[in-house]
Amino acid sequence: MQAICRTLGLAPAGPPTRGEEAHARTAAALRASEERYSSLVSNLPVGVYRSMPDGRIIEANDSAAELLGFENAAALQAVNASDLYVRTQRAHRGAR
């Protein structure tokens, strides 16, 4: 009930329950972990990117962009990862 009151911007009926406190601690720990991961990837001196199976780049750092000849990570994310690979005759026929 207290969570609903907080969501609606109403004054809670009492102190937070243990479950609400645990949820708040978990949410804070998740935010801190996400910030550490983001900082690590952003500051790595090596290029890192993640893409979806369809080739859409969902995350990249500036080092990857520079390595691949893009101005910044946002510019790299605007292209499809499959366009970054060299296609050879052998690849088109299938590797043997």
Secondary structure, DSSP 8 states (H G I E B T S, - for coil): -HHHHHHTT---SSS--HHHHHHHHHHHHHHHHHHHHHHHHHH-SS--EEE-TTSBEEEE-HHHHHHTT-SSHHHHHTSBGGGGS---HHHHH---
